């Protein structure tokens, strides 16, 4: 159902390094007005590295916002003008230190469309070729690999809690069985 509305005002509340926050006032077709707080985000790409023996390579890193270590698939923000596929390949090499002989698009999704424009494009990488990590100065990761079936069980056990990782691993599991 497409909702008809008009943006009356859009006020910038915060301009950040990776996101901008706006307070928008909108008017619906029926005349009612509402305020929406929106995080505008440039988007990201993520990649599931799958080894020839069926293991997924994950990165463990401390996430300040939730104050804990998380297990995630490699992912990163799109650079200005960068296509999602190029970003996924870059992140595969930067974080776990691999190149891929084969990269397949899986899906796009909005991480939290109730208030954020972040769209993440997810890829599957196979025929992995060891390369070298190129971590950012503020990036500290540990590389871990697990059989895909074990990673799925880790989701059920609450050991993998990152949304993009859960969605991506479940999609790969559904297609690789």
C-alpha positions as CSV (number, residue, x, y, z in Angstrom):
1,X,0.0,0.0,0.0
2,X,1.6,3.2,-1.2
3,X,0.9,6.0,1.3
4,X,0.4,9.5,-0.2
5,X,2.1,12.2,1.8
6,X,3.8,15.6,1.5
7,X,6.9,16.6,3.3
8,X,6.2,20.0,4.9
9,X,9.5,20.5,6.6
10,X,12.8,18.6,7.0
11,X,15.0,19.9,9.8
12,X,18.6,18.7,10.1
13,X,19.2,17.7,13.8
14,X,22.7,16.2,13.5
15,X,25.3,15.7,10.8
16,X,27.6,12.8,11.5
17,X,30.5,10.8,10.0
18,X,28.3,7.9,9.0
19,X,24.7,9.2,9.4
20,X,22.6,12.3,9.5
21,X,19.5,12.7,11.6
22,X,16.4,14.7,10.4
23,X,13.1,15.7,11.9
24,X,10.5,15.7,9.2
25,X,7.0,17.0,9.4
26,X,4.7,15.3,6.9
27,X,1.1,15.7,5.8
28,X,-0.9,12.7,4.7
29,X,-3.5,12.7,1.9
30,X,-6.3,12.9,4.6
31,X,-4.8,16.2,6.0
32,X,-3.3,14.8,9.2
33,X,0.2,15.7,10.0
34,X,2.9,13.7,11.8
35,X,6.5,14.1,12.8
36,X,9.1,11.5,11.7
37,X,12.6,11.3,13.0
38,X,14.8,9.8,10.2
39,X,18.3,8.6,10.1
40,X,19.7,9.1,6.6
41,X,22.5,6.6,5.9
42,X,24.6,6.1,2.7
43,X,24.2,2.4,2.7
44,X,26.5,-0.6,3.1
45,X,27.4,-4.0,1.7
46,X,28.1,-7.3,3.4
47,X,29.5,-10.6,2.3
48,X,29.3,-14.2,3.4
49,X,32.7,-15.9,2.8
50,X,32.1,-19.6,2.3
51,X,35.0,-21.9,2.1
52,X,35.2,-25.0,-0.1
53,X,34.6,-27.2,3.0
54,X,31.4,-25.4,3.9
55,X,32.7,-23.1,6.6
56,X,31.7,-19.4,7.0
57,X,34.3,-16.9,7.9
58,X,33.1,-14.4,10.5
59,X,34.7,-11.4,12.2
60,X,34.5,-10.9,15.9
61,X,34.6,-7.3,17.0
62,X,33.7,-5.1,19.9
63,X,30.6,-3.0,19.1
64,X,30.6,0.1,21.3
65,X,26.8,0.8,20.9
66,X,25.9,-2.5,22.5
67,X,29.0,-2.8,24.7
68,X,29.9,-6.3,23.6
69,X,31.7,-8.4,21.1
70,X,29.7,-9.6,18.1
71,X,30.2,-12.2,15.5
72,X,29.4,-10.8,12.1
73,X,29.9,-11.3,8.4
74,X,32.4,-8.8,6.9
75,X,30.6,-5.6,6.0
76,X,31.2,-1.9,5.6
77,X,29.9,1.5,4.5
78,X,29.7,2.4,0.9
79,X,32.2,5.0,0.0
80,X,31.1,8.0,-2.1
81,X,30.1,6.7,-5.5
82,X,31.0,3.1,-4.7
83,X,28.8,0.3,-6.0
84,X,27.7,-2.3,-3.4
85,X,29.6,-5.2,-5.2
86,X,32.8,-3.3,-5.1
87,X,32.3,-2.5,-1.4
88,X,31.6,-6.2,-0.6
89,X,34.8,-7.2,-2.3
90,X,36.8,-4.5,-0.6
91,X,35.4,-5.5,2.8
92,X,36.2,-9.2,2.1
93,X,39.8,-8.3,1.7
94,X,40.1,-5.6,4.3
95,X,38.5,-7.5,7.2
96,X,39.2,-11.3,7.0
97,X,41.9,-10.9,4.3
98,X,40.4,-12.8,1.3
99,X,39.6,-12.3,-2.3
100,X,36.9,-14.3,-4.0
101,X,37.0,-16.2,-7.3
102,X,33.2,-16.1,-7.4
103,X,30.8,-13.5,-5.9
104,X,27.0,-13.9,-6.1
105,X,24.4,-11.3,-5.1
106,X,22.0,-12.6,-2.5
107,X,19.6,-9.8,-1.5
108,X,19.1,-6.2,-0.4
109,X,17.4,-5.2,2.8
110,X,16.7,-2.2,5.0
111,X,18.2,-2.7,8.4
112,X,15.5,-0.8,10.2
113,X,13.0,0.9,7.9
114,X,10.9,2.4,10.6
115,X,13.4,5.2,11.1
116,X,16.5,4.6,9.0
117,X,17.3,4.6,5.2
118,X,20.3,2.2,5.6
119,X,20.1,-0.4,2.8
120,X,22.5,-3.3,2.9
121,X,23.4,-5.3,-0.2
122,X,24.4,-8.9,0.7
123,X,26.7,-11.2,-1.3
124,X,28.0,-14.7,-1.1
125,X,31.8,-15.2,-1.8
126,X,33.2,-18.6,-2.9
127,X,36.5,-19.9,-4.2
128,X,38.3,-17.8,-1.6
129,X,41.9,-16.8,-2.1
130,X,44.0,-15.8,0.9
131,X,45.1,-12.2,0.7
132,X,46.0,-9.7,3.4
133,X,43.9,-7.7,5.9
134,X,43.8,-4.0,5.6
135,X,42.0,-2.9,8.8
136,X,41.2,0.7,9.5
137,X,43.0,2.3,12.5
138,X,39.9,2.0,14.7
139,X,39.1,-1.6,13.5
140,X,40.1,-4.5,15.7
141,X,38.8,-7.9,14.6
142,X,39.4,-11.6,15.3
143,X,38.8,-13.9,12.4
144,X,36.8,-17.1,13.2
145,X,35.4,-19.8,10.9
146,X,32.6,-22.3,11.6
147,X,30.8,-24.9,9.7
148,X,27.6,-23.3,8.2
149,X,25.4,-25.7,10.2
150,X,27.2,-24.7,13.5
151,X,26.7,-21.0,12.7
152,X,23.0,-21.6,12.2
153,X,22.9,-23.3,15.6
154,X,24.8,-20.3,17.1
155,X,22.0,-18.1,15.9
156,X,19.5,-20.3,17.7
157,X,21.6,-20.2,20.8
158,X,21.9,-16.4,20.8
159,X,25.6,-16.4,20.1
160,X,25.2,-14.6,16.8
161,X,22.8,-11.7,17.3
162,X,23.7,-9.3,14.4
163,X,20.7,-8.8,12.1
164,X,22.6,-8.7,8.8
165,X,24.6,-11.8,9.7
166,X,21.5,-13.8,10.8
167,X,19.6,-12.9,7.6
168,X,22.6,-13.7,5.3
169,X,23.5,-16.9,7.0
170,X,20.0,-18.2,6.9
171,X,19.8,-17.3,3.2
172,X,23.0,-19.1,2.4
173,X,21.9,-22.1,4.5
174,X,18.6,-22.3,2.6
175,X,20.4,-22.3,-0.8
176,X,23.4,-24.4,0.1
177,X,21.6,-27.4,1.7
